[in-house]
């Protein structure tokens, strides 16, 4: 019985890892695109690539990047709660 739950948890973590990486790649590309559009719309001059890289470094430290960890946390909490309520309630 326990072995089945552990196997399910392992496959869930693998699936969540794939979703996390795909979402992370998509989120980074959207952020980079916004920075490129902002560069054009504001008519900035100078080192475009350096400015965009600085913006991406700020993004890596920001809240939106950290919220991606909820892709792991919320489903695992639901999984644990389901196991608890099915078996011990």
PDB file of N, CA, C and O in Angstrom:
ATOM      1  N   UNK A   1       0.825  -1.198   0.000  1.00  0.00           N
ATOM      2  CA  UNK A   1       0.000   0.000   0.000  1.00  0.00           C
ATOM      3  C   UNK A   1       0.871   1.265   0.000  1.00  0.00           C
ATOM      4  O   UNK A   1       0.672   2.163  -0.817  1.00  0.00           O
ATOM      5  N   UNK A   2       1.815   1.321   0.904  1.00  0.00           N
ATOM      6  CA  UNK A   2       2.703   2.485   0.984  1.00  0.00           C
ATOM      7  C   UNK A   2       3.546   2.604  -0.282  1.00  0.00           C
ATOM      8  O   UNK A   2       3.801   3.708  -0.763  1.00  0.00           O
ATOM      9  N   UNK A   3       3.974   1.467  -0.818  1.00  0.00           N
ATOM     10  CA  UNK A   3       4.794   1.492  -2.013  1.00  0.00           C
ATOM     11  C   UNK A   3       4.048   2.116  -3.194  1.00  0.00           C
ATOM     12  O   UNK A   3       4.649   2.822  -4.004  1.00  0.00           O
ATOM     13  N   UNK A   4       2.757   1.861  -3.293  1.00  0.00           N
ATOM     14  CA  UNK A   4       1.949   2.468  -4.353  1.00  0.00           C
ATOM     15  C   UNK A   4       1.871   3.983  -4.221  1.00  0.00           C
ATOM     16  O   UNK A   4       1.959   4.704  -5.215  1.00  0.00           O
ATOM     17  N   UNK A   5       1.704   4.467  -2.984  1.00  0.00           N
ATOM     18  CA  UNK A   5       1.649   5.917  -2.752  1.00  0.00           C
ATOM     19  C   UNK A   5       2.982   6.578  -3.080  1.00  0.00           C
ATOM     20  O   UNK A   5       3.026   7.670  -3.646  1.00  0.00           O
ATOM     21  N   UNK A   6       4.080   5.890  -2.711  1.00  0.00           N
ATOM     22  CA  UNK A   6       5.400   6.447  -3.004  1.00  0.00           C
ATOM     23  C   UNK A   6       5.663   6.481  -4.508  1.00  0.00           C
ATOM     24  O   UNK A   6       6.260   7.431  -5.016  1.00  0.00           O
ATOM     25  N   UNK A   7       5.220   5.450  -5.215  1.00  0.00           N
ATOM     26  CA  UNK A   7       5.386   5.436  -6.667  1.00  0.00           C
ATOM     27  C   UNK A   7       4.576   6.571  -7.304  1.00  0.00           C
ATOM     28  O   UNK A   7       5.051   7.254  -8.211  1.00  0.00           O
ATOM     29  N   UNK A   8       3.353   6.758  -6.814  1.00  0.00           N
ATOM     30  CA  UNK A   8       2.519   7.848  -7.312  1.00  0.00           C
ATOM     31  C   UNK A   8       3.175   9.208  -7.042  1.00  0.00           C
ATOM     32  O   UNK A   8       3.165  10.091  -7.900  1.00  0.00           O
ATOM     33  N   UNK A   9       3.737   9.364  -5.851  1.00  0.00           N
ATOM     34  CA  UNK A   9       4.404  10.620  -5.506  1.00  0.00           C
ATOM     35  C   UNK A   9       5.623  10.852  -6.399  1.00  0.00           C
ATOM     36  O   UNK A   9       5.882  11.984  -6.809  1.00  0.00           O
ATOM     37  N   UNK A  10       6.367   9.795  -6.700  1.00  0.00           N
ATOM     38  CA  UNK A  10       7.534   9.933  -7.565  1.00  0.00           C
ATOM     39  C   UNK A  10       7.125  10.386  -8.967  1.00  0.00           C
ATOM     40  O   UNK A  10       7.727  11.303  -9.525  1.00  0.00           O
ATOM     41  N   UNK A  11       6.102   9.745  -9.536  1.00  0.00           N
ATOM     42  CA  UNK A  11       5.644  10.158 -10.862  1.00  0.00           C
ATOM     43  C   UNK A  11       5.049  11.561 -10.845  1.00  0.00           C
ATOM     44  O   UNK A  11       5.175  12.301 -11.821  1.00  0.00           O
ATOM     45  N   UNK A  12       4.405  11.929  -9.748  1.00  0.00           N
ATOM     46  CA  UNK A  12       3.872  13.285  -9.625  1.00  0.00           C
ATOM     47  C   UNK A  12       5.012  14.306  -9.605  1.00  0.00           C
ATOM     48  O   UNK A  12       4.922  15.350 -10.251  1.00  0.00           O
ATOM     49  N   UNK A  13       6.075  14.011  -8.871  1.00  0.00           N
ATOM     50  CA  UNK A  13       7.218  14.919  -8.823  1.00  0.00           C
ATOM     51  C   UNK A  13       7.888  15.047 -10.185  1.00  0.00           C
ATOM     52  O   UNK A  13       8.322  16.134 -10.566  1.00  0.00           O
ATOM     53  N   UNK A  14       7.973  13.949 -10.913  1.00  0.00           N
ATOM     54  CA  UNK A  14       8.542  14.009 -12.259  1.00  0.00           C
ATOM     55  C   UNK A  14       7.671  14.892 -13.149  1.00  0.00           C
ATOM     56  O   UNK A  14       8.186  15.745 -13.872  1.00  0.00           O
ATOM     57  N   UNK A  15       6.365  14.693 -13.101  1.00  0.00           N
ATOM     58  CA  UNK A  15       5.453  15.511 -13.891  1.00  0.00           C
ATOM     59  C   UNK A  15       5.498  16.976 -13.494  1.00  0.00           C
ATOM     60  O   UNK A  15       5.488  17.855 -14.355  1.00  0.00           O
ATOM     61  N   UNK A  16       5.548  17.245 -12.191  1.00  0.00           N
ATOM     62  CA  UNK A  16       5.612  18.625 -11.715  1.00  0.00           C
ATOM     63  C   UNK A  16       6.936  19.290 -12.111  1.00  0.00           C
ATOM     64  O   UNK A  16       6.978  20.493 -12.368  1.00  0.00           O
ATOM     65  N   UNK A  17       8.004  18.507 -12.157  1.00  0.00           N
ATOM     66  CA  UNK A  17       9.291  19.049 -12.587  1.00  0.00           C
ATOM     67  C   UNK A  17       9.234  19.478 -14.052  1.00  0.00           C
ATOM     68  O   UNK A  17       9.753  20.533 -14.415  1.00  0.00           O
ATOM     69  N   UNK A  18       8.606  18.662 -14.884  1.00  0.00           N
ATOM     70  CA  UNK A  18       8.448  19.022 -16.292  1.00  0.00           C
ATOM     71  C   UNK A  18       7.615  20.295 -16.416  1.00  0.00           C
ATOM     72  O   UNK A  18       7.968  21.201 -17.171  1.00  0.00           O
ATOM     73  N   UNK A  19       6.512  20.364 -15.676  1.00  0.00           N
ATOM     74  CA  UNK A  19       5.656  21.557 -15.718  1.00  0.00           C
ATOM     75  C   UNK A  19       6.416  22.776 -15.209  1.00  0.00           C
ATOM     76  O   UNK A  19       6.286  23.863 -15.773  1.00  0.00           O
ATOM     77  N   UNK A  20       7.207  22.610 -14.151  1.00  0.00           N
ATOM     78  CA  UNK A  20       7.979  23.722 -13.596  1.00  0.00           C
ATOM     79  C   UNK A  20       8.965  24.272 -14.634  1.00  0.00           C
ATOM     80  O   UNK A  20       9.039  25.483 -14.843  1.00  0.00           O
ATOM     81  N   UNK A  21       9.719  23.381 -15.279  1.00  0.00           N
ATOM     82  CA  UNK A  21      10.706  23.849 -16.244  1.00  0.00           C
ATOM     83  C   UNK A  21      10.061  24.491 -17.456  1.00  0.00           C
ATOM     84  O   UNK A  21      10.554  25.506 -17.948  1.00  0.00           O
ATOM     85  N   UNK A  22       8.971  23.925 -17.950  1.00  0.00           N
ATOM     86  CA  UNK A  22       8.291  24.525 -19.092  1.00  0.00           C
ATOM     87  C   UNK A  22       7.723  25.901 -18.738  1.00  0.00           C
ATOM     88  O   UNK A  22       7.824  26.841 -19.526  1.00  0.00           O
ATOM     89  N   UNK A  23       7.128  26.013 -17.556  1.00  0.00           N
ATOM     90  CA  UNK A  23       6.585  27.291 -17.107  1.00  0.00           C
ATOM     91  C   UNK A  23       7.699  28.307 -16.881  1.00  0.00           C
ATOM     92  O   UNK A  23       7.539  29.488 -17.190  1.00  0.00           O
ATOM     93  N   UNK A  24       8.809  27.856 -16.351  1.00  0.00           N
ATOM     94  CA  UNK A  24       9.943  28.737 -16.127  1.00  0.00           C
ATOM     95  C   UNK A  24      10.496  29.278 -17.446  1.00  0.00           C
ATOM     96  O   UNK A  24      10.781  30.470 -17.563  1.00  0.00           O
ATOM     97  N   UNK A  25      10.643  28.412 -18.419  1.00  0.00           N
ATOM     98  CA  UNK A  25      11.135  28.842 -19.735  1.00  0.00           C
ATOM     99  C   UNK A  25      10.166  29.835 -20.365  1.00  0.00           C
ATOM    100  O   UNK A  25      10.582  30.854 -20.916  1.00  0.00           O
ATOM    101  N   UNK A  26       8.873  29.535 -20.282  1.00  0.00           N
ATOM    102  CA  UNK A  26       7.865  30.435 -20.853  1.00  0.00           C
ATOM    103  C   UNK A  26       7.882  31.791 -20.143  1.00  0.00           C
ATOM    104  O   UNK A  26       7.829  32.836 -20.791  1.00  0.00           O
ATOM    105  N   UNK A  27       7.955  31.768 -18.814  1.00  0.00           N
ATOM    106  CA  UNK A  27       7.944  33.006 -18.040  1.00  0.00           C
ATOM    107  C   UNK A  27       9.161  33.872 -18.361  1.00  0.00           C
ATOM    108  O   UNK A  27       9.041  35.090 -18.490  1.00  0.00           O
ATOM    109  N   UNK A  28      10.328  33.246 -18.490  1.00  0.00           N
ATOM    110  CA  UNK A  28      11.536  33.998 -18.847  1.00  0.00           C
ATOM    111  C   UNK A  28      11.412  34.615 -20.236  1.00  0.00           C
ATOM    112  O   UNK A  28      11.829  35.753 -20.453  1.00  0.00           O
ATOM    113  N   UNK A  29      10.837  33.866 -21.177  1.00  0.00           N
ATOM    114  CA  UNK A  29      10.720  34.403 -22.533  1.00  0.00           C
ATOM    115  C   UNK A  29       9.738  35.567 -22.586  1.00  0.00           C
ATOM    116  O   UNK A  29       9.953  36.529 -23.323  1.00  0.00           O
ATOM    117  N   UNK A  30       8.661  35.483 -21.808  1.00  0.00           N
ATOM    118  CA  UNK A  30       7.700  36.585 -21.760  1.00  0.00           C
ATOM    119  C   UNK A  30       8.351  37.816 -21.145  1.00  0.00           C
ATOM    120  O   UNK A  30       8.160  38.928 -21.638  1.00  0.00           O
ATOM    121  N   UNK A  31       9.117  37.630 -20.077  1.00  0.00           N
ATOM    122  CA  UNK A  31       9.794  38.754 -19.429  1.00  0.00           C
ATOM    123  C   UNK A  31      10.801  39.411 -20.380  1.00  0.00           C
ATOM    124  O   UNK A  31      10.866  40.636 -20.480  1.00  0.00           O
ATOM    125  N   UNK A  32      11.583  38.578 -21.075  1.00  0.00           N
ATOM    126  CA  UNK A  32      12.566  39.113 -22.023  1.00  0.00           C
ATOM    127  C   UNK A  32      11.871  39.895 -23.130  1.00  0.00           C
ATOM    128  O   UNK A  32      12.344  40.956 -23.537  1.00  0.00           O
ATOM    129  N   UNK A  33      10.749  39.372 -23.618  1.00  0.00           N
ATOM    130  CA  UNK A  33      10.008  40.063 -24.675  1.00  0.00           C
ATOM    131  C   UNK A  33       9.485  41.411 -24.183  1.00  0.00           C
ATOM    132  O   UNK A  33       9.520  42.395 -24.922  1.00  0.00           O
ATOM    133  N   UNK A  34       9.003  41.463 -22.947  1.00  0.00           N
ATOM    134  CA  UNK A  34       8.529  42.733 -22.389  1.00  0.00           C
ATOM    135  C   UNK A  34       9.667  43.740 -22.279  1.00  0.00           C
ATOM    136  O   UNK A  34       9.483  44.924 -22.564  1.00  0.00           O
ATOM    137  N   UNK A  35      10.841  43.273 -21.869  1.00  0.00           N
ATOM    138  CA  UNK A  35      11.991  44.169 -21.777  1.00  0.00           C
ATOM    139  C   UNK A  35      12.399  44.689 -23.152  1.00  0.00           C
ATOM    140  O   UNK A  35      12.743  45.861 -23.299  1.00  0.00           O
ATOM    141  N   UNK A  36      12.362  43.814 -24.159  1.00  0.00           N
ATOM    142  CA  UNK A  36      12.709  44.255 -25.516  1.00  0.00           C
ATOM    143  C   UNK A  36      11.709  45.279 -26.039  1.00  0.00           C
ATOM    144  O   UNK A  36      12.103  46.262 -26.667  1.00  0.00           O
ATOM    145  N   UNK A  37      10.423  45.062 -25.786  1.00  0.00           N
ATOM    146  CA  UNK A  37       9.401  46.015 -26.231  1.00  0.00           C
ATOM    147  C   UNK A  37       9.539  47.342 -25.493  1.00  0.00           C
ATOM    148  O   UNK A  37       9.340  48.407 -26.077  1.00  0.00           O
ATOM    149  N   UNK A  38       9.882  47.273 -24.199  1.00  0.00           N
ATOM    150  CA  UNK A  38      10.059  48.508 -23.427  1.00  0.00           C
ATOM    151  C   UNK A  38      11.243  49.306 -23.946  1.00  0.00           C
ATOM    152  O   UNK A  38      11.188  50.533 -24.019  1.00  0.00           O
ATOM    153  N   UNK A  39      12.315  48.607 -24.309  1.00  0.00           N
ATOM    154  CA  UNK A  39      13.496  49.276 -24.875  1.00  0.00           C
ATOM    155  C   UNK A  39      13.123  50.047 -26.131  1.00  0.00           C
ATOM    156  O   UNK A  39      13.546  51.187 -26.321  1.00  0.00           O
ATOM    157  N   UNK A  40      12.327  49.413 -26.987  1.00  0.00           N
ATOM    158  CA  UNK A  40      11.920  50.045 -28.245  1.00  0.00           C
ATOM    159  C   UNK A  40      10.949  51.196 -27.989  1.00  0.00           C
ATOM    160  O   UNK A  40      11.101  52.277 -28.558  1.00  0.00           O
ATOM    161  N   UNK A  41       9.949  50.963 -27.131  1.00  0.00           N
ATOM    162  CA  UNK A  41       8.915  51.985 -26.923  1.00  0.00           C
ATOM    163  C   UNK A  41       9.454  53.232 -26.230  1.00  0.00           C
ATOM    164  O   UNK A  41       8.994  54.340 -26.507  1.00  0.00           O
ATOM    165  N   UNK A  42      10.414  53.069 -25.342  1.00  0.00           N
ATOM    166  CA  UNK A  42      10.978  54.226 -24.646  1.00  0.00           C
ATOM    167  C   UNK A  42      12.113  54.874 -25.433  1.00  0.00           C
ATOM    168  O   UNK A  42      12.607  55.935 -25.052  1.00  0.00           O
ATOM    169  N   UNK A  43      12.522  54.247 -26.514  1.00  0.00           N
ATOM    170  CA  UNK A  43      13.586  54.806 -27.343  1.00  0.00           C
ATOM    171  C   UNK A  43      14.904  54.945 -26.611  1.00  0.00           C
ATOM    172  O   UNK A  43      15.614  55.934 -26.790  1.00  0.00           O
ATOM    173  N   UNK A  44      15.235  53.970 -25.793  1.00  0.00           N
ATOM    174  CA  UNK A  44      16.483  54.021 -25.027  1.00  0.00           C
ATOM    175  C   UNK A  44      17.682  53.827 -25.947  1.00  0.00           C
ATOM    176  O   UNK A  44      17.575  53.220 -27.013  1.00  0.00           O
ATOM    177  N   UNK A  45      18.809  54.346 -25.522  1.00  0.00           N
ATOM    178  CA  UNK A  45      20.039  54.217 -26.293  1.00  0.00           C
ATOM    179  C   UNK A  45      21.106  53.592 -25.423  1.00  0.00           C
ATOM    180  O   UNK A  45      21.032  53.644 -24.195  1.00  0.00           O
ATOM    181  N   UNK A  46      22.086  53.007 -26.056  1.00  0.00           N
ATOM    182  CA  UNK A  46      23.187  52.401 -25.319  1.00  0.00           C
ATOM    183  C   UNK A  46      23.248  50.907 -25.560  1.00  0.00           C
ATOM    184  O   UNK A  46      22.867  50.416 -26.622  1.00  0.00           O
ATOM    185  N   UNK A  47      23.734  50.194 -24.559  1.00  0.00           N
ATOM    186  CA  UNK A  47      23.925  48.753 -24.647  1.00  0.00           C
ATOM    187  C   UNK A  47      22.592  48.033 -24.401  1.00  0.00           C
ATOM    188  O   UNK A  47      22.202  47.809 -23.255  1.00  0.00           O
ATOM    189  N   UNK A  48      21.909  47.680 -25.474  1.00  0.00           N
ATOM    190  CA  UNK A  48      20.593  47.039 -25.379  1.00  0.00           C
ATOM    191  C   UNK A  48      20.686  45.673 -24.687  1.00  0.00           C
ATOM    192  O   UNK A  48      19.901  45.378 -23.786  1.00  0.00           O
ATOM    193  N   UNK A  49      21.639  44.848 -25.105  1.00  0.00           N
ATOM    194  CA  UNK A  49      21.775  43.512 -24.535  1.00  0.00           C
ATOM    195  C   UNK A  49      22.126  43.565 -23.050  1.00  0.00           C
ATOM    196  O   UNK A  49      21.616  42.767 -22.263  1.00  0.00           O
ATOM    197  N   UNK A  50      22.976  44.481 -22.670  1.00  0.00           N
ATOM    198  CA  UNK A  50      23.329  44.637 -21.259  1.00  0.00           C
ATOM    199  C   UNK A  50      22.140  45.075 -20.425  1.00  0.00           C
ATOM    200  O   UNK A  50      21.949  44.601 -19.305  1.00  0.00           O
ATOM    201  N   UNK A  51      21.342  45.982 -20.974  1.00  0.00           N
ATOM    202  CA  UNK A  51      20.151  46.460 -20.261  1.00  0.00           C
ATOM    203  C   UNK A  51      19.139  45.328 -20.076  1.00  0.00           C
ATOM    204  O   UNK A  51      18.536  45.188 -19.013  1.00  0.00           O
ATOM    205  N   UNK A  52      18.966  44.533 -21.116  1.00  0.00           N
ATOM    206  CA  UNK A  52      18.029  43.412 -21.027  1.00  0.00           C
ATOM    207  C   UNK A  52      18.550  42.368 -20.037  1.00  0.00           C
ATOM    208  O   UNK A  52      17.766  41.822 -19.260  1.00  0.00           O
ATOM    209  N   UNK A  53      19.840  42.082 -20.047  1.00  0.00           N
ATOM    210  CA  UNK A  53      20.404  41.122 -19.098  1.00  0.00           C
ATOM    211  C   UNK A  53      20.268  41.606 -17.659  1.00  0.00           C
ATOM    212  O   UNK A  53      20.029  40.808 -16.753  1.00  0.00           O
ATOM    213  N   UNK A  54      20.418  42.907 -17.449  1.00  0.00           N
ATOM    214  CA  UNK A  54      20.223  43.473 -16.104  1.00  0.00           C
ATOM    215  C   UNK A  54      18.768  43.279 -15.670  1.00  0.00           C
ATOM    216  O   UNK A  54      18.500  42.936 -14.519  1.00  0.00           O
ATOM    217  N   UNK A  55      17.841  43.499 -16.590  1.00  0.00           N
ATOM    218  CA  UNK A  55      16.435  43.284 -16.287  1.00  0.00           C
ATOM    219  C   UNK A  55      16.125  41.826 -15.990  1.00  0.00           C
ATOM    220  O   UNK A  55      15.292  41.525 -15.136  1.00  0.00           O
ATOM    221  N   UNK A  56      16.794  40.920 -16.694  1.00  0.00           N
ATOM    222  CA  UNK A  56      16.590  39.494 -16.441  1.00  0.00           C
ATOM    223  C   UNK A  56      17.182  39.089 -15.093  1.00  0.00           C
ATOM    224  O   UNK A  56      16.633  38.219 -14.417  1.00  0.00           O
ATOM    225  N   UNK A  57      18.286  39.702 -14.698  1.00  0.00           N
ATOM    226  CA  UNK A  57      18.859  39.421 -13.383  1.00  0.00           C
ATOM    227  C   UNK A  57      17.916  39.910 -12.285  1.00  0.00           C
ATOM    228  O   UNK A  57      17.760  39.249 -11.259  1.00  0.00           O
ATOM    229  N   UNK A  58      17.292  41.061 -12.499  1.00  0.00           N
ATOM    230  CA  UNK A  58      16.309  41.557 -11.534  1.00  0.00           C
ATOM    231  C   UNK A  58      15.103  40.622 -11.466  1.00  0.00           C
ATOM    232  O   UNK A  58      14.544  40.399 -10.392  1.00  0.00           O
ATOM    233  N   UNK A  59      14.708  40.082 -12.607  1.00  0.00           N
ATOM    234  CA  UNK A  59      13.588  39.143 -12.652  1.00  0.00           C
ATOM    235  C   UNK A  59      13.909  37.884 -11.850  1.00  0.00           C
ATOM    236  O   UNK A  59      13.043  37.368 -11.144  1.00  0.00           O
ATOM    237  N   UNK A  60      15.138  37.384 -11.947  1.00  0.00           N
ATOM    238  CA  UNK A  60      15.539  36.163 -11.236  1.00  0.00           C
ATOM    239  C   UNK A  60      15.421  36.336  -9.723  1.00  0.00           C
ATOM    240  O   UNK A  60      15.209  35.361  -9.002  1.00  0.00           O
ATOM    241  N   UNK A  61      15.556  37.565  -9.241  1.00  0.00           N
ATOM    242  CA  UNK A  61      15.478  37.826  -7.803  1.00  0.00           C
ATOM    243  C   UNK A  61      14.080  38.234  -7.364  1.00  0.00           C
ATOM    244  O   UNK A  61      13.843  38.447  -6.174  1.00  0.00           O
ATOM    245  N   UNK A  62      13.158  38.346  -8.300  1.00  0.00           N
ATOM    246  CA  UNK A  62      11.846  38.885  -8.006  1.00  0.00           C
ATOM    247  C   UNK A  62      10.835  37.872  -7.497  1.00  0.00           C
ATOM    248  O   UNK A  62      11.097  36.671  -7.438  1.00  0.00           O
ATOM    249  N   UNK A  63       9.688  38.388  -7.137  1.00  0.00           N
ATOM    250  CA  UNK A  63       8.614  37.583  -6.569  1.00  0.00           C
ATOM    251  C   UNK A  63       8.004  36.626  -7.590  1.00  0.00           C
ATOM    252  O   UNK A  63       7.685  35.487  -7.250  1.00  0.00           O
ATOM    253  N   UNK A  64       7.841  37.063  -8.809  1.00  0.00           N
ATOM    254  CA  UNK A  64       7.224  36.198  -9.825  1.00  0.00           C
ATOM    255  C   UNK A  64       8.019  34.917 -10.015  1.00  0.00           C
ATOM    256  O   UNK A  64       7.439  33.844 -10.182  1.00  0.00           O
ATOM    257  N   UNK A  65       9.314  35.021  -9.990  1.00  0.00           N
ATOM    258  CA  UNK A  65      10.163  33.837 -10.140  1.00  0.00           C
ATOM    259  C   UNK A  65       9.978  32.898  -8.943  1.00  0.00           C
ATOM    260  O   UNK A  65       9.930  31.680  -9.115  1.00  0.00           O
ATOM    261  N   UNK A  66       9.875  33.445  -7.758  1.00  0.00           N
ATOM    262  CA  UNK A  66       9.697  32.622  -6.560  1.00  0.00           C
ATOM    263  C   UNK A  66       8.324  31.965  -6.513  1.00  0.00           C
ATOM    264  O   UNK A  66       8.177  30.874  -5.963  1.00  0.00           O
ATOM    265  N   UNK A  67       7.333  32.612  -7.079  1.00  0.00           N
ATOM    266  CA  UNK A  67       5.988  32.039  -7.067  1.00  0.00           C
ATOM    267  C   UNK A  67       5.894  30.765  -7.903  1.00  0.00           C
ATOM    268  O   UNK A  67       4.959  29.983  -7.735  1.00  0.00           O
ATOM    269  N   UNK A  68       6.839  30.554  -8.788  1.00  0.00           N
ATOM    270  CA  UNK A  68       6.837  29.319  -9.575  1.00  0.00           C
ATOM    271  C   UNK A  68       7.004  28.077  -8.696  1.00  0.00           C
ATOM    272  O   UNK A  68       6.615  26.980  -9.096  1.00  0.00           O
ATOM    273  N   UNK A  69       7.574  28.243  -7.512  1.00  0.00           N
ATOM    274  CA  UNK A  69       7.716  27.106  -6.606  1.00  0.00           C
ATOM    275  C   UNK A  69       6.366  26.582  -6.123  1.00  0.00           C
ATOM    276  O   UNK A  69       6.274  25.459  -5.626  1.00  0.00           O
ATOM    277  N   UNK A  70       5.327  27.389  -6.269  1.00  0.00           N
ATOM    278  CA  UNK A  70       3.992  26.917  -5.912  1.00  0.00           C
ATOM    279  C   UNK A  70       3.541  25.767  -6.806  1.00  0.00           C
ATOM    280  O   UNK A  70       2.622  25.030  -6.449  1.00  0.00           O
ATOM    281  N   UNK A  71       4.179  25.607  -7.963  1.00  0.00           N
ATOM    282  CA  UNK A  71       3.880  24.478  -8.836  1.00  0.00           C
ATOM    283  C   UNK A  71       4.193  23.172  -8.110  1.00  0.00           C
ATOM    284  O   UNK A  71       3.515  22.169  -8.333  1.00  0.00           O
ATOM    285  N   UNK A  72       5.195  23.168  -7.255  1.00  0.00           N
ATOM    286  CA  UNK A  72       5.500  21.988  -6.441  1.00  0.00           C
ATOM    287  C   UNK A  72       4.676  21.951  -5.160  1.00  0.00           C
ATOM    288  O   UNK A  72       4.134  20.908  -4.795  1.00  0.00           O
ATOM    289  N   UNK A  73       4.585  23.075  -4.489  1.00  0.00           N
ATOM    290  CA  UNK A  73       4.043  23.108  -3.132  1.00  0.00           C
ATOM    291  C   UNK A  73       2.553  22.781  -3.093  1.00  0.00           C
ATOM    292  O   UNK A  73       2.134  21.921  -2.318  1.00  0.00           O
ATOM    293  N   UNK A  74       1.758  23.442  -3.901  1.00  0.00           N
ATOM    294  CA  UNK A  74       0.308  23.252  -3.821  1.00  0.00           C
ATOM    295  C   UNK A  74      -0.145  21.829  -4.159  1.00  0.00           C
ATOM    296  O   UNK A  74      -0.933  21.260  -3.404  1.00  0.00           O
ATOM    297  N   UNK A  75       0.321  21.232  -5.261  1.00  0.00           N
ATOM    298  CA  UNK A  75      -0.103  19.851  -5.523  1.00  0.00           C
ATOM    299  C   UNK A  75       0.382  18.859  -4.462  1.00  0.00           C
ATOM    300  O   UNK A  75      -0.330  17.910  -4.132  1.00  0.00           O
ATOM    301  N   UNK A  76       1.582  19.071  -3.930  1.00  0.00           N
ATOM    302  CA  UNK A  76       2.073  18.148  -2.901  1.00  0.00           C
ATOM    303  C   UNK A  76       1.267  18.283  -1.610  1.00  0.00           C
ATOM    304  O   UNK A  76       1.001  17.282  -0.944  1.00  0.00           O
ATOM    305  N   UNK A  77       0.877  19.497  -1.252  1.00  0.00           N
ATOM    306  CA  UNK A  77       0.018  19.668  -0.080  1.00  0.00           C
ATOM    307  C   UNK A  77      -1.332  19.001  -0.293  1.00  0.00           C
ATOM    308  O   UNK A  77      -1.870  18.376   0.622  1.00  0.00           O
ATOM    309  N   UNK A  78      -1.881  19.131  -1.493  1.00  0.00           N
ATOM    310  CA  UNK A  78      -3.155  18.467  -1.801  1.00  0.00           C
ATOM    311  C   UNK A  78      -2.990  16.951  -1.760  1.00  0.00           C
ATOM    312  O   UNK A  78      -3.877  16.248  -1.276  1.00  0.00           O
ATOM    313  N   UNK A  79      -1.881  16.445  -2.255  1.00  0.00           N
ATOM    314  CA  UNK A  79      -1.593  15.011  -2.235  1.00  0.00           C
ATOM    315  C   UNK A  79      -1.509  14.496  -0.808  1.00  0.00           C
ATOM    316  O   UNK A  79      -2.105  13.468  -0.486  1.00  0.00           O
ATOM    317  N   UNK A  80      -0.783  15.190   0.044  1.00  0.00           N
ATOM    318  CA  UNK A  80      -0.629  14.784   1.442  1.00  0.00           C
ATOM    319  C   UNK A  80      -1.965  14.860   2.175  1.00  0.00           C
ATOM    320  O   UNK A  80      -2.302  13.967   2.952  1.00  0.00           O
ATOM    321  N   UNK A  81      -2.723  15.926   1.928  1.00  0.00           N
ATOM    322  CA  UNK A  81      -4.037  16.052   2.567  1.00  0.00           C
ATOM    323  C   UNK A  81      -4.974  14.934   2.117  1.00  0.00           C
ATOM    324  O   UNK A  81      -5.734  14.401   2.926  1.00  0.00           O
ATOM    325  N   UNK A  82      -4.928  14.580   0.853  1.00  0.00           N
ATOM    326  CA  UNK A  82      -5.769  13.484   0.356  1.00  0.00           C
ATOM    327  C   UNK A  82      -5.399  12.173   1.015  1.00  0.00           C
ATOM    328  O   UNK A  82      -6.276  11.418   1.435  1.00  0.00           O
ATOM    329  N   UNK A  83      -4.114  11.894   1.111  1.00  0.00           N
ATOM    330  CA  UNK A  83      -3.675  10.658   1.775  1.00  0.00           C
ATOM    331  C   UNK A  83      -4.143  10.643   3.224  1.00  0.00           C
ATOM    332  O   UNK A  83      -4.628   9.622   3.710  1.00  0.00           O
ATOM    333  N   UNK A  84      -4.004  11.745   3.901  1.00  0.00           N
ATOM    334  CA  UNK A  84      -4.413  11.816   5.302  1.00  0.00           C
ATOM    335  C   UNK A  84      -5.912  11.574   5.459  1.00  0.00           C
ATOM    336  O   UNK A  84      -6.325  10.742   6.267  1.00  0.00           O
ATOM    337  N   UNK A  85      -6.720  12.289   4.700  1.00  0.00           N
ATOM    338  CA  UNK A  85      -8.160  12.186   4.879  1.00  0.00           C
ATOM    339  C   UNK A  85      -8.723  10.854   4.401  1.00  0.00           C
ATOM    340  O   UNK A  85      -9.728  10.386   4.936  1.00  0.00           O
ATOM    341  N   UNK A  86      -8.107  10.245   3.420  1.00  0.00           N
ATOM    342  CA  UNK A  86      -8.584   8.944   2.939  1.00  0.00           C
ATOM    343  C   UNK A  86      -8.217   7.844   3.941  1.00  0.00           C
ATOM    344  O   UNK A  86      -9.012   6.931   4.163  1.00  0.00           O
ATOM    345  N   UNK A  87      -7.056   7.915   4.533  1.00  0.00           N
ATOM    346  CA  UNK A  87      -6.578   6.829   5.376  1.00  0.00           C
ATOM    347  C   UNK A  87      -6.836   7.001   6.865  1.00  0.00           C
ATOM    348  O   UNK A  87      -7.008   6.001   7.562  1.00  0.00           O
ATOM    349  N   UNK A  88      -6.870   8.218   7.378  1.00  0.00           N
ATOM    350  CA  UNK A  88      -6.928   8.402   8.822  1.00  0.00           C
ATOM    351  C   UNK A  88      -8.090   9.253   9.313  1.00  0.00           C
ATOM    352  O   UNK A  88      -8.101   9.658  10.475  1.00  0.00           O
ATOM    353  N   UNK A  89      -9.040   9.526   8.479  1.00  0.00           N
ATOM    354  CA  UNK A  89     -10.198  10.288   8.961  1.00  0.00           C
ATOM    355  C   UNK A  89     -11.410   9.423   9.110  1.00  0.00           C
ATOM    356  O   UNK A  89     -12.470   9.909   9.506  1.00  0.00           O
TER     357      UNK A  89
END
